[in-house]
Amino acid sequence: MVRASLSRLAATLACLVAGRAAAQAEHPTREVGVVAARRTVTADLGGERYSFGDYHALLIGIERYEGHEVDLRTAGADVRALAAVLTQEYGFCEPRLLLDDQASRTNILAELDRLAQELEPNDNLLIFYAGHGTKLWAGTTSEEGFWVTHEPPGAQHRWWNWLSAQELNRATARIPARHVLLISDSCYAGRLTMRESTAPQAATPTWIKSLHETSSSHILTSGNDEPVADDGRDGHSIFAYHLLGGLQAHGEHFLPAVSLADYVMRAVMTDTPFHGEGRRAQQPVFARHPLDPRHNGQFVFVRDRVDGESAVTLAGEPGAPPGYRLPKYVKAEPTEGGRYRYWSLEGGQRVEMMLVAGATVRRGEQDVRVEPFLIDRYEVDWRRFRRFLDAQGRTLRNPPPEMARSPELPVTGVDLDEARAFALWAGHKQLPTEAEWEVAAGYDPQTGRPTEFPWGDQPLREMLPVGPVPPPTGAHPADRSHFGVEGMGGSVRELCEVDDDARRAAAPRAIVRGGTQVVSRRHAPADPRVAFDPMPVDSGYLINTVGFRCVKLLIPPYRQR
């Protein structure tokens, strides 16, 4: 019999109130058939207060199979962790939990029938199953999938006591909620549906509203027509670990189901450290309900908190965003108020970096998702660059005048190849992509939108002074972005890689971003606005108004061992 990999969500329950945790330990399930007190979710959307209705969840986890199947290990942890995230992060009513002996075929069907009678047309329902799954020949042209439900000792462990995909699809299609999302972490869960769905788009207010106003019924599974893993990371299955990682790492207000599914599918399939242990890579599926005609809309998760902080602690490490880990050569130093300072080791010297929350920025006709990363607080100065030159035994191809090479001044006059070489030497860093630079320079995590200047939407009262050489790094603290990165509006313009995979395809070209306080006969001071005049440059480009700073990427959930 094939094991069903339980959706293991990579969240711990340490953050839960002790009383609630104790209550759940005593009473692991809620009474079947009692709808929780309603809790309507509203949010600002396109300048208006918009109601998304009530959010309900039925969470099913089976670890004990009474000798009928091999017991699973993490179903309870997955279900409880998901319940914590949904209620504390996304405004769900208290979920109903069916664990172990509560999760019989009869009880699950009865609960689905109760939901069909009690939910209203403006409600939203998430159903999650973590347990064994299998498939049997259906006597026609294909095989049928089953949830292997709990049976008491001595009962007949046969297909007529399990819950078939056909029964499950019929029961969920009857539920009148506006949006139904079924998530199944079990073997052969792809048998629940074989229909393709849509790809994610930009989460604009218009799109979010259109998704919610049109009914939907979708299914997200941990694999296709295949066995899936029962283990993964931090006590959760590999699917559940990335599912909760997607819910937690998402730092914006609205998360359509298709966007969450896209994240989870990519994370699971590209988790090479996990699959490299001799396992076959599993392929999650996101598709429309095979019987329910409601498919034009989307289940939309509405996050309570958009300040980059999580109410539920995920696996990770101190100082890193939920689910992420700090890269090599970087240390987080605690400060007052639960905050941290970040230091990278660069040629034996500590260099301060700033943590930048993830965000989505508009790049041409597309939205580009930028994952959380670290960026140098200041531009690379000549003190740092000379350590690199000495360590590598290198000389500059075309050094700038001596007056522009004081130790405290930003590096200028180096070309793209020299800047890339420095970044590699400085602890396997790299130049920021244009999108990363733009988020670090002008994205406000409090409002979730870009600003006109790094410091806000209004010009500085006192203009940044200009001169023949740039000012020392950190000379003007007012020129500071929302993430504490300094000198992105003035100082020198900065080299950036082209976005995403294009950085390698387009090499040796790069993009120059930002303002400058340097005046020369050829170049007037650049406007300090974040969106000012992106300029492509070639590999051999040298000028005394252009410098650079480095970034270091965090280790995302799907790259962790």
ZATORTOR-925368 format. One record per residue (C-alpha): residue in three letters; x, y, z; residue number from 1. Coordinates in nm, 4 decimals, m for minus. Each point is the difference from the previous one (the first is absolute). Layout:
N
Ala,X,Y,Z,NUM
...
//
This chain:
561
Met,0.0000,0.0000,0.0000,1
Val,0.1358,0.3373,m0.0968,2
Arg,0.0684,0.2596,0.2653,3
Ala,m0.1597,0.3378,m0.0275,4
Ser,0.2347,0.2837,0.0652,5
Leu,m0.1603,0.2343,0.2478,6
Ser,0.0086,0.3668,m0.0661,7
Arg,0.2594,0.1061,0.2497,8
Leu,m0.0078,0.3658,0.0611,9
Ala,0.3273,0.1501,0.1050,10
Ala,m0.1376,0.1938,0.2889,11
Thr,0.0435,m0.0748,0.3635,12
Leu,m0.2665,0.0557,0.2589,13
Ala,0.2319,0.1600,0.2514,14
Cys,m0.1718,0.3310,m0.0685,15
Leu,m0.3426,m0.1252,0.1014,16
Val,m0.1398,0.1205,0.3293,17
Ala,0.0711,m0.2597,0.2670,18
Gly,m0.3633,m0.0306,0.0912,19
Arg,m0.1047,m0.0700,m0.3546,20
Ala,0.2788,m0.2550,m0.0417,21
Ala,m0.1058,m0.1784,0.3146,22
Ala,m0.3621,0.0010,m0.1092,23
Gln,0.0907,m0.1514,m0.3343,24
Ala,0.2069,m0.2653,0.1745,25
Glu,m0.3014,m0.0997,0.2073,26
His,m0.2546,0.0307,m0.2786,27
Pro,0.1778,m0.0612,m0.3335,28
Thr,m0.3216,0.0262,m0.1983,29
Arg,m0.2886,0.2424,m0.0139,30
Glu,m0.3595,m0.1158,0.0218,31
Val,m0.1127,m0.0990,m0.3475,32
Gly,m0.2706,0.2111,m0.1567,33
Val,0.0270,0.3207,0.2053,34
Val,0.0887,0.3011,m0.2142,35
Ala,0.2437,0.2276,0.1802,36
Ala,m0.0935,0.3554,0.0864,37
Arg,0.0100,0.2110,m0.3110,38
Arg,0.2908,0.2365,m0.0600,39
Thr,m0.0425,0.1990,m0.3200,40
Val,0.3259,0.0989,m0.1685,41
Thr,0.0209,0.3508,m0.1478,42
Ala,0.2905,0.1857,m0.1551,43
Asp,0.0830,0.3188,m0.1868,44
Leu,m0.0128,m0.0819,m0.3688,45
Gly,0.0421,0.2646,m0.2673,46
Gly,m0.0933,0.2800,0.2407,47
Glu,m0.3142,m0.1636,0.1393,48
Arg,m0.0755,m0.2229,0.2987,49
Tyr,m0.0787,m0.3338,m0.1598,50
Ser,m0.1618,m0.3024,0.1682,51
Phe,0.1412,m0.3431,m0.0820,52
Gly,m0.2544,m0.1842,0.2144,53
Asp,0.0749,m0.2625,0.2658,54
Tyr,0.2841,m0.2492,m0.0271,55
His,m0.0553,m0.3560,0.1252,56
Ala,0.2273,m0.3042,0.0032,57
Leu,m0.0417,m0.3752,0.0431,58
Leu,0.3385,m0.1546,0.0835,59
Ile,0.0380,m0.3800,m0.0015,60
Gly,0.3096,m0.1871,0.1178,61
Ile,0.0483,m0.3732,0.0568,62
Glu,0.3141,m0.1417,0.1597,63
Arg,m0.1326,m0.3169,0.1661,64
Tyr,m0.1337,m0.2714,m0.2274,65
Glu,m0.0603,m0.2696,0.2662,66
Gly,0.2213,m0.2530,m0.1759,67
His,m0.1826,0.0307,m0.3314,68
Glu,0.2782,0.2165,m0.1465,69
Val,0.3401,0.1207,0.1098,70
Asp,m0.0544,0.2890,0.2410,71
Leu,0.0975,0.3444,m0.1210,72
Arg,0.2061,0.2420,0.2050,73
Thr,m0.0969,0.3607,m0.0536,74
Ala,m0.3692,0.0333,m0.0859,75
Gly,m0.0909,0.1500,0.3356,76
Ala,0.2850,0.2516,m0.0137,77
Asp,m0.0945,0.0968,m0.3536,78
Val,m0.3655,0.0565,0.0838,79
Arg,0.0646,0.1949,0.3190,80
Ala,0.2650,0.2136,m0.1618,81
Leu,m0.2291,0.0840,m0.2913,82
Ala,m0.2800,0.0850,0.2440,83
Ala,0.2326,0.2432,0.1789,84
Val,0.1055,0.1739,m0.3206,85
Leu,m0.3513,0.0299,m0.1400,86
Thr,m0.1468,0.1496,0.3170,87
Gln,0.2918,0.2210,0.1063,88
Glu,0.1178,0.1181,m0.3416,89
Tyr,m0.2987,m0.0155,m0.2339,90
Gly,m0.3146,0.0714,0.2031,91
Phe,m0.1602,m0.3461,m0.0186,92
Cys,m0.2690,m0.1061,0.2432,93
Glu,0.1223,m0.2699,0.2373,94
Pro,0.0496,m0.3046,m0.2264,95
Arg,m0.1673,m0.3351,0.0592,96
Leu,0.2522,m0.2757,0.0601,97
Leu,m0.0578,m0.3699,m0.0697,98
Leu,0.2972,m0.1972,0.1303,99
Asp,0.0585,m0.3762,m0.0014,100
Asp,m0.3131,m0.1885,0.1156,101
Gln,m0.2176,0.3053,m0.0707,102
Ala,0.1025,m0.0187,m0.3666,103
Ser,m0.2086,m0.2987,m0.1060,104
Arg,m0.1667,m0.0157,m0.3381,105
Thr,m0.3405,0.0556,0.1607,106
Asn,0.1136,0.2973,0.2080,107
Ile,0.1742,0.1728,m0.2911,108
Leu,m0.3059,m0.0380,m0.2240,109
Ala,m0.2279,0.1148,0.2804,110
Glu,0.2138,0.3073,0.0557,111
Leu,0.0038,0.0843,m0.3721,112
Asp,m0.3790,m0.0383,m0.0069,113
Arg,m0.0317,0.2266,0.3038,114
Leu,0.2126,0.2626,m0.1719,115
Ala,m0.2220,m0.0264,m0.3081,116
Gln,m0.3018,0.0834,0.2188,117
Glu,0.1503,0.2690,0.2205,118
Leu,0.2393,0.2052,m0.2134,119
Glu,m0.1307,0.3017,m0.1879,120
Pro,0.0630,0.1255,m0.3560,121
Asn,0.2496,0.2633,0.1136,122
Asp,0.2109,m0.2413,0.2090,123
Asn,0.3433,m0.1402,m0.0787,124
Leu,0.0973,m0.3567,0.0881,125
Leu,0.3393,m0.1701,0.0146,126
Ile,0.0122,m0.3799,0.0392,127
Phe,0.3322,m0.1617,0.0869,128
Tyr,0.0737,m0.3732,0.0172,129
Ala,0.3192,m0.1642,0.1257,130
Gly,m0.0051,m0.3784,m0.0082,131
His,0.0464,m0.3126,m0.2063,132
Gly,m0.1224,m0.0092,m0.3584,133
Thr,m0.0153,m0.2746,m0.2588,134
Lys,m0.1534,m0.0906,m0.3344,135
Leu,m0.1867,m0.3028,m0.1323,136
Trp,m0.1076,m0.1152,m0.3417,137
Ala,m0.3454,0.1433,m0.0594,138
Gly,m0.1142,m0.2627,m0.2466,139
Thr,m0.0161,0.2415,m0.2921,140
Thr,0.2980,0.1673,m0.1676,141
Ser,0.1793,0.1484,0.2984,142
Glu,0.0706,m0.0321,0.3708,143
Glu,m0.1840,0.1805,0.2779,144
Gly,0.1649,0.1815,0.2898,145
Phe,m0.0976,m0.0401,0.3684,146
Trp,0.0610,0.1680,0.3315,147
Val,0.0808,m0.2872,0.2388,148
Thr,m0.2090,0.1050,0.2975,149
His,0.0249,m0.1183,0.3604,150
Glu,m0.1602,m0.3309,0.0975,151
Pro,m0.0246,m0.1525,0.3463,152
Pro,0.1943,m0.3167,0.0839,153
Gly,m0.1639,m0.3078,m0.1483,154
Ala,m0.1864,0.1882,m0.2734,155
Gln,0.0285,m0.1063,m0.3624,156
His,0.2794,0.1979,m0.1588,157
Arg,m0.1434,0.0024,m0.3507,158
Trp,m0.0793,0.2575,m0.2649,159
Trp,m0.3694,0.0285,0.0908,160
Asn,0.1027,0.1375,0.3408,161
Trp,0.2246,0.2659,m0.1535,162
Leu,m0.1011,0.3308,m0.1594,163
Ser,0.0207,m0.0065,m0.3784,164
Ala,0.0882,0.2973,m0.2179,165
Gln,m0.3438,m0.0210,m0.1597,166
Glu,m0.1790,0.0194,0.3370,167
Leu,0.2273,0.2787,0.1172,168
Asn,m0.0539,0.2011,m0.3159,169
Arg,m0.3775,m0.0398,0.0211,170
Ala,m0.0048,0.1019,0.3672,171
Thr,0.2158,0.3102,m0.0470,172
Ala,m0.1866,0.1097,m0.3151,173
Arg,m0.3174,0.0291,0.2099,174
Ile,0.1482,0.2551,0.2395,175
Pro,m0.1490,0.3434,m0.0847,176
Ala,0.2983,0.2084,0.1172,177
Arg,0.1190,0.2525,m0.2552,178
His,0.3519,m0.1425,0.0049,179
Val,0.1086,m0.3537,0.0880,180
Leu,0.3654,m0.1046,0.0064,181
Leu,0.0809,m0.3664,0.0643,182
Ile,0.3621,m0.0821,0.0911,183
Ser,0.0985,m0.3662,0.0168,184
Asp,0.3399,m0.1261,0.1150,185
Ser,m0.0313,m0.3676,m0.0810,186
Cys,0.1262,m0.2524,m0.2493,187
Tyr,m0.1699,0.0049,m0.3401,188
Ala,m0.1868,0.3174,0.0956,189
Gly,0.0242,0.1089,m0.3609,190
Arg,m0.2803,m0.2494,m0.0618,191
Leu,m0.2356,0.2531,0.1590,192
Thr,0.0249,0.2073,m0.3149,193
Met,0.1704,m0.0153,m0.3361,194
Arg,m0.0857,0.3472,m0.1253,195
Glu,0.2421,0.2882,m0.0391,196
Ser,m0.0460,0.3420,0.1558,197
Thr,0.1159,0.3550,m0.0677,198
Ala,0.3384,0.1595,0.0643,199
Pro,0.0512,0.2786,0.2564,200
Gln,m0.0304,0.3641,m0.1005,201
Ala,0.0746,0.3362,0.1575,202
Ala,m0.1900,0.0394,0.3298,203
Thr,m0.1561,0.3346,m0.0878,204
Pro,m0.3149,0.1188,0.1844,205
Thr,m0.2055,m0.0496,m0.3174,206
Trp,0.1208,m0.3573,m0.0438,207
Ile,m0.0474,m0.0884,0.3678,208
Lys,m0.3552,0.1368,m0.0053,209
Ser,m0.0872,m0.1872,m0.3209,210
Leu,0.1425,m0.3238,0.1426,211
His,m0.2041,0.0257,0.3172,212
Glu,m0.3262,0.1125,m0.1593,213
Thr,m0.0082,m0.3050,m0.2286,214
Ser,m0.0516,m0.3406,0.1627,215
Ser,0.2690,m0.2668,m0.0090,216
Ser,0.0803,m0.3553,0.1009,217
His,0.3602,m0.1180,m0.0325,218
Ile,0.2193,m0.2840,0.1217,219
Leu,0.3672,0.0122,0.1025,220
Thr,0.1708,m0.3360,0.0477,221
Ser,0.3439,m0.1007,0.1283,222
Gly,0.0674,m0.2107,m0.3086,223
Asn,m0.1421,m0.1249,m0.3245,224
Asp,m0.0859,m0.3650,m0.0650,225
Glu,0.2926,m0.1118,0.2170,226
Pro,0.1166,m0.0862,0.3507,227
Val,0.1174,0.2967,0.2071,228
Ala,0.2339,0.0378,0.2966,229
Asp,m0.1195,m0.0238,0.3587,230
Asp,0.2991,0.1906,0.1342,231
Gly,0.1742,0.3225,m0.0864,232
Arg,0.1155,0.2820,0.2233,233
Asp,m0.0368,0.0856,0.3683,234
Gly,m0.2608,m0.2663,0.0728,235
His,m0.2188,0.0670,m0.3040,236
Ser,m0.0349,m0.1577,m0.3423,237
Ile,0.1888,0.1688,m0.2807,238
Phe,m0.3289,0.1213,m0.1523,239
Ala,m0.1362,0.1363,0.3270,240
Tyr,0.3309,0.1643,0.0861,241
His,m0.0099,0.2026,m0.3199,242
Leu,m0.3757,0.0600,0.0218,243
Leu,0.0363,0.1730,0.3342,244
Gly,0.3190,0.1625,m0.1202,245
Gly,m0.2001,0.1548,m0.2852,246
Leu,m0.2681,0.1253,0.2376,247
Gln,0.2562,0.1435,0.2393,248
Ala,0.2607,0.1428,m0.2359,249
His,m0.2656,0.1877,m0.1983,250
Gly,0.0311,0.3594,0.1200,251
Glu,m0.2873,0.1634,m0.1883,252
His,m0.3650,0.0457,0.0872,253
Phe,m0.1608,m0.2330,m0.2515,254
Leu,0.1044,m0.3510,m0.1024,255
Pro,m0.2075,m0.1675,m0.2750,256
Ala,m0.0029,m0.3795,0.0184,257
Val,0.1641,m0.0250,m0.3409,258
Ser,0.2958,0.2074,0.1225,259
Leu,0.0378,m0.2144,0.3117,260
Ala,m0.0217,m0.3135,m0.2136,261
Asp,0.2620,0.1330,m0.2394,262
Tyr,0.2372,0.0635,0.2914,263
Val,m0.0589,m0.3448,0.1522,264
Met,0.0363,m0.1848,m0.3312,265
Arg,0.3302,0.1704,m0.0783,266
Ala,0.1325,m0.0422,0.3535,267
Val,m0.0824,m0.3712,0.0233,268
Met,0.1269,m0.0869,m0.3460,269
Thr,0.3255,0.1953,0.0376,270
Asp,0.0821,m0.1164,0.3528,271
Thr,0.3094,m0.1788,m0.1274,272
Pro,0.1597,m0.0611,0.3437,273
Phe,m0.3094,m0.1956,0.1072,274
His,m0.0516,m0.1856,m0.3256,275
Gly,0.3722,m0.0584,m0.0362,276
Glu,m0.0186,m0.2624,0.2748,277
Gly,m0.1152,m0.2593,m0.2508,278
Arg,m0.3630,0.1066,m0.0081,279
Arg,m0.1976,0.0544,m0.3144,280
Ala,m0.1047,0.3633,m0.0331,281
Gln,m0.3753,0.0368,0.0492,282
Gln,m0.2090,0.2371,m0.2074,283
Pro,m0.2807,0.1929,0.1738,284
Val,m0.3094,0.0790,m0.2041,285
Phe,m0.2334,0.2996,0.0078,286
Ala,m0.3177,m0.0428,m0.2047,287
Arg,m0.3689,0.0701,m0.0252,288
His,m0.2515,m0.2213,0.1746,289
Pro,m0.1011,m0.2706,m0.2518,290
Leu,m0.3740,0.0145,0.0785,291
Asp,m0.0570,0.3554,0.1215,292
Pro,m0.0531,0.2517,m0.2851,293
Arg,0.1106,0.2902,0.2235,294
His,0.3548,0.0644,m0.1089,295
Asn,0.0373,0.3541,m0.1344,296
Gly,0.0742,0.1583,0.3377,297
Gln,0.2652,m0.0732,0.2625,298
Phe,0.0218,m0.0687,0.3711,299
Val,0.1826,0.3080,0.1344,300
Phe,0.1898,m0.0118,0.3306,301
Val,m0.0193,0.3412,0.1709,302
Arg,0.2894,0.0553,0.2364,303
Asp,m0.0588,0.1802,0.3281,304
Arg,0.3637,0.1135,0.0281,305
Val,0.1992,0.1546,m0.2838,306
Asp,0.2870,0.1466,0.2028,307
Gly,0.2397,m0.2802,m0.0862,308
Glu,m0.0375,m0.1587,0.3453,309
Ser,m0.1783,m0.3235,0.0772,310
Ala,m0.2174,m0.0835,0.2973,311
Val,0.0917,m0.3674,m0.0415,312
Thr,0.3602,m0.1134,0.0211,313
Leu,0.1249,m0.2080,m0.2913,314
Ala,0.3077,m0.2135,m0.0178,315
Gly,0.2940,0.2237,m0.0637,316
Glu,0.2545,0.1784,0.2149,317
Pro,0.0134,0.3182,0.2095,318
Gly,0.0086,0.3108,m0.2140,319
Ala,m0.1187,m0.1676,m0.3210,320
Pro,m0.3502,0.0472,m0.1460,321
Pro,m0.2427,m0.2876,0.0698,322
Gly,0.1077,m0.3126,m0.1851,323
Tyr,0.3309,0.1500,m0.1200,324
Arg,0.3541,m0.0452,0.1242,325
Leu,0.3027,0.2238,m0.0091,326
Pro,0.2691,m0.0796,m0.2568,327
Lys,0.3592,m0.0869,0.0709,328
Tyr,0.2269,0.2822,0.1232,329
Val,m0.2984,0.1919,0.1472,330
Lys,m0.0791,0.0400,0.3704,331
Ala,m0.3042,0.1597,0.1654,332
Glu,0.0703,0.2048,0.3133,333
Pro,m0.3010,0.0598,0.2322,334
Thr,m0.0760,0.3591,0.0969,335
Glu,m0.2691,0.1626,0.2125,336
Gly,m0.3652,m0.0548,m0.0811,337
Gly,0.0518,m0.3441,m0.1505,338
Arg,0.1785,0.1424,m0.3036,339
Tyr,0.3253,m0.1071,m0.1587,340
Arg,0.3057,0.1403,m0.1738,341
Tyr,0.1576,m0.2064,m0.2757,342
Trp,0.3723,m0.0356,m0.0613,343
Ser,0.1737,m0.1728,m0.2876,344
Leu,0.3606,m0.1118,0.0200,345
Glu,0.1963,0.1594,m0.2832,346
Gly,0.3728,m0.0579,m0.0203,347
Gly,0.0207,m0.0429,0.3770,348
Gln,m0.1982,0.3215,0.0693,349
Arg,m0.3644,0.0396,0.1037,350
Val,m0.2253,0.1923,m0.2400,351
Glu,m0.3538,0.0998,0.0951,352
Met,m0.2878,m0.1120,m0.2198,353
Met,m0.3705,0.0808,0.0204,354
Leu,m0.2835,m0.2515,m0.0223,355
Val,m0.2484,0.0805,m0.2780,356
Ala,m0.3445,m0.1608,0.0130,357
Gly,m0.1323,m0.1697,m0.3098,358
Ala,m0.2344,0.1914,m0.2292,359
Thr,m0.1448,0.0059,m0.3504,360
Val,0.1086,0.2746,m0.2389,361
Arg,m0.1213,0.0933,m0.3450,362
Arg,0.2634,m0.0612,m0.2670,363
Gly,m0.1327,0.1046,m0.3405,364
Glu,m0.3160,m0.2017,m0.0682,365
Gln,0.0664,m0.2578,0.2708,366
Asp,0.0087,m0.0200,0.3778,367
Val,0.3251,m0.1360,0.1423,368
Arg,m0.0005,m0.1667,0.3410,369
Val,0.3101,0.0880,0.2034,370
Glu,0.0833,m0.2377,0.2855,371
Pro,0.1432,0.1379,0.3277,372
Phe,0.3722,0.0829,m0.0214,373
Leu,0.2853,0.1888,0.1680,374
Ile,0.1614,0.3073,m0.1536,375
Asp,0.3049,0.2065,0.1018,376
Arg,m0.1026,0.2939,0.2161,377
Tyr,0.2506,0.2205,m0.1842,378
Glu,0.1574,m0.0050,m0.3445,379
Val,0.3326,m0.1804,m0.0280,380
Asp,0.2685,0.2509,0.0990,381
Trp,0.3658,0.0105,m0.0930,382
Arg,0.1066,m0.1443,0.3357,383
Arg,m0.1938,m0.3203,m0.0743,384
Phe,0.0962,m0.0065,m0.3652,385
Arg,0.3725,0.0318,0.0724,386
Arg,m0.0164,m0.3021,0.2284,387
Phe,m0.1369,m0.1900,m0.2982,388
Leu,0.2696,0.1298,m0.2345,389
Asp,0.2749,m0.0911,0.2469,390
Ala,m0.1424,m0.3459,0.0727,391
Gln,m0.0370,m0.0806,m0.3687,392
Gly,0.3187,0.1694,m0.1188,393
Arg,m0.2046,0.2015,m0.2479,394
Thr,0.0342,0.3498,m0.1440,395
Leu,m0.2705,0.2190,m0.1474,396
Arg,m0.0200,0.0232,m0.3756,397
Asn,m0.0584,0.3719,0.0059,398
Pro,0.0234,0.1475,0.3535,399
Pro,m0.1787,0.3304,0.0665,400
Pro,0.1878,0.3093,0.1242,401
Glu,0.1647,m0.0264,0.3413,402
Met,m0.2381,0.2595,0.1485,403
Ala,m0.2903,m0.2389,m0.0675,404
Arg,0.1708,m0.2960,0.1726,405
Ser,0.0004,0.1005,0.3655,406
Pro,m0.0793,m0.3021,0.2256,407
Glu,m0.3379,0.1362,0.1152,408
Leu,m0.1295,0.0868,m0.3478,409
Pro,m0.2200,m0.2342,m0.2073,410
Val,0.1855,m0.1950,m0.2660,411
Thr,m0.0415,0.1508,m0.3494,412
Gly,0.1681,m0.0604,m0.3318,413
Val,m0.0100,m0.3820,0.0190,414
Asp,m0.1651,m0.1977,m0.2749,415
Leu,m0.2658,m0.2683,0.0226,416
Asp,0.2431,m0.2933,m0.0030,417
Glu,0.2060,0.1505,0.2822,418
Ala,m0.3147,0.0630,0.2072,419
Arg,m0.1154,m0.3584,m0.0520,420
Ala,0.3419,m0.1331,0.1000,421
Phe,m0.0087,0.2028,0.3228,422
Ala,m0.3487,m0.1323,0.0854,423
Leu,0.1130,m0.3602,m0.0441,424
Trp,0.3077,0.0584,0.2171,425
Ala,m0.2046,0.1740,0.2710,426
Gly,m0.1639,m0.3190,0.1306,427
His,m0.1744,m0.1272,m0.3144,428
Lys,m0.2116,0.3104,m0.0384,429
Gln,m0.1305,0.1422,m0.3268,430
Leu,m0.1190,0.3242,m0.1490,431
Pro,m0.3695,0.0688,0.0595,432
Thr,m0.2430,m0.0553,m0.2811,433
Glu,m0.1846,0.3085,m0.1140,434
Ala,m0.3147,m0.1253,0.1764,435
Glu,0.1914,m0.0666,0.3246,436
Trp,0.1526,0.3472,m0.0116,437
Glu,m0.3409,0.1540,m0.0579,438
Val,m0.1558,m0.1802,0.2998,439
Ala,0.2912,0.0925,0.2289,440
Ala,m0.0106,0.3618,m0.1173,441
Gly,m0.3669,0.0826,m0.0153,442
Tyr,m0.2377,m0.2643,0.1352,443
Asp,m0.1834,0.0874,0.3216,444
Pro,m0.0875,m0.3229,0.1887,445
Gln,m0.2460,0.1880,0.2229,446
Thr,m0.2225,0.1121,m0.2869,447
Gly,0.0888,m0.2781,m0.2449,448
Arg,0.0750,0.2427,m0.2832,449
Pro,0.2987,0.1763,m0.1601,450
Thr,0.0874,0.3586,0.0883,451
Glu,0.1248,0.2832,m0.2187,452
Phe,0.3328,0.0354,0.1805,453
Pro,0.1910,m0.2465,0.2200,454
Trp,m0.1059,0.1909,0.3130,455
Gly,m0.3648,0.0593,m0.0997,456
Asp,m0.2184,0.1897,m0.2455,457
Gln,0.1247,0.3556,0.0679,458
Pro,0.3383,0.1534,m0.0934,459
Leu,0.2449,0.0727,0.2787,460
Arg,m0.0254,0.3499,0.1497,461
Glu,0.3706,0.0471,m0.0557,462
Met,0.1188,m0.1223,m0.3372,463
Leu,0.2907,m0.2430,m0.0036,464
Pro,0.3180,0.2015,m0.0699,465
Val,0.1920,m0.0669,m0.3208,466
Gly,0.3708,0.0140,m0.0790,467
Pro,0.2740,m0.1362,m0.2238,468
Val,0.0320,m0.3208,0.2062,469
Pro,m0.2622,m0.1969,0.1945,470
Pro,m0.0444,0.0617,0.3726,471
Pro,0.1291,m0.2587,0.2508,472
Thr,m0.2266,m0.2990,0.0507,473
Gly,m0.2700,0.0751,0.2588,474
Ala,0.0623,0.3769,m0.0161,475
His,m0.3717,0.0806,m0.0386,476
Pro,m0.2177,m0.2146,0.2342,477
Ala,m0.3167,0.1584,m0.1420,478
Asp,0.0722,m0.1854,m0.3248,479
Arg,m0.1219,m0.3274,0.1504,480
Ser,m0.2542,m0.2473,m0.1339,481
His,m0.2808,m0.1612,0.1982,482
Phe,0.2283,m0.2990,0.0671,483
Gly,0.2836,0.2195,0.1301,484
Val,0.2140,m0.0183,m0.3161,485
Glu,0.1941,0.3246,m0.0437,486
Gly,0.1089,0.1984,m0.3037,487
Met,m0.2474,m0.1380,m0.2559,488
Gly,m0.1406,0.3403,m0.0965,489
Gly,0.3283,0.1895,m0.0221,490
Ser,0.3685,m0.0929,0.0479,491
Val,0.0802,m0.1943,m0.3218,492
Arg,m0.2123,m0.1846,m0.2491,493
Glu,0.0194,m0.3789,0.0393,494
Leu,0.0614,m0.3010,m0.2208,495
Cys,m0.2775,m0.2607,m0.0087,496
Glu,m0.0460,m0.3277,m0.1815,497
Val,m0.2936,m0.0415,m0.2330,498
Asp,m0.2959,m0.1676,0.1675,499
Asp,m0.0198,m0.3696,0.0718,500
Asp,0.1513,m0.2530,m0.2453,501
Ala,0.0668,0.2756,m0.2507,502
Arg,0.3046,0.1012,0.2043,503
Arg,0.1967,m0.2894,m0.1487,504
Ala,m0.1545,0.0090,m0.3456,505
Ala,0.0651,0.3732,m0.0377,506
Ala,0.3544,0.0068,0.1466,507
Pro,0.2201,0.1995,m0.0332,508
Arg,m0.2665,0.2707,0.0036,509
Ala,m0.1452,0.1484,0.3196,510
Ile,m0.2355,0.2758,0.1179,511
Val,0.0958,0.3179,0.1882,512
Arg,m0.2531,0.1244,0.2576,513
Gly,m0.0299,0.2807,0.2541,514
Gly,0.1032,0.3611,0.0382,515
Thr,0.3435,0.1594,0.0375,516
Gln,0.1525,0.3017,0.1685,517
Val,0.2952,0.0065,m0.2392,518
Val,0.0192,0.2843,m0.2536,519
Ser,0.2123,m0.0405,m0.3098,520
Arg,0.0148,0.1670,m0.3382,521
Arg,m0.1675,m0.3040,m0.1533,522
His,m0.2625,m0.0867,0.2599,523
Ala,m0.2304,0.2236,0.2024,524
Pro,m0.1235,m0.1225,0.3416,525
Ala,m0.2595,m0.2732,m0.0350,526
Asp,m0.3493,0.0406,0.1408,527
Pro,m0.0279,m0.1783,0.3396,528
Arg,m0.3359,m0.1560,m0.0896,529
Val,0.0029,m0.3797,0.0155,530
Ala,m0.1385,m0.0404,m0.3500,531
Phe,0.2396,0.2511,m0.1576,532
Asp,0.1705,m0.0852,m0.3281,533
Pro,0.1093,m0.3670,0.0060,534
Met,0.2983,m0.0137,m0.2362,535
Pro,0.1493,m0.3107,m0.1675,536
Val,0.3785,m0.0200,m0.0071,537
Asp,0.2615,m0.2264,m0.1592,538
Ser,0.2674,m0.2049,0.1745,539
Gly,0.2777,0.2543,m0.0529,540
Tyr,m0.2069,0.2982,0.1170,541
Leu,0.2065,0.2324,0.2256,542
Ile,m0.1172,0.3265,0.1522,543
Asn,0.0543,0.1924,0.3209,544
Thr,m0.3725,0.0252,0.0831,545
Val,m0.0622,m0.3783,0.0192,546
Gly,0.0789,m0.2324,0.2907,547
Phe,m0.1658,m0.3112,0.1419,548
Arg,m0.1076,m0.1923,0.3072,549
Cys,m0.0550,m0.3736,0.0513,550
Val,m0.2839,m0.2278,0.1028,551
Lys,m0.0120,m0.3442,0.1557,552
Leu,m0.2991,m0.2264,m0.0499,553
Leu,m0.1643,m0.1800,0.2900,554
Ile,m0.0512,m0.3752,m0.0089,555
Pro,m0.3688,m0.0566,m0.0856,556
Pro,m0.1995,m0.2938,0.1413,557
Tyr,0.0413,m0.2161,m0.3106,558
Arg,0.3818,0.0214,0.0160,559
Gln,0.0429,m0.0971,0.3644,560
Arg,0.1287,m0.3362,0.1169,561
//
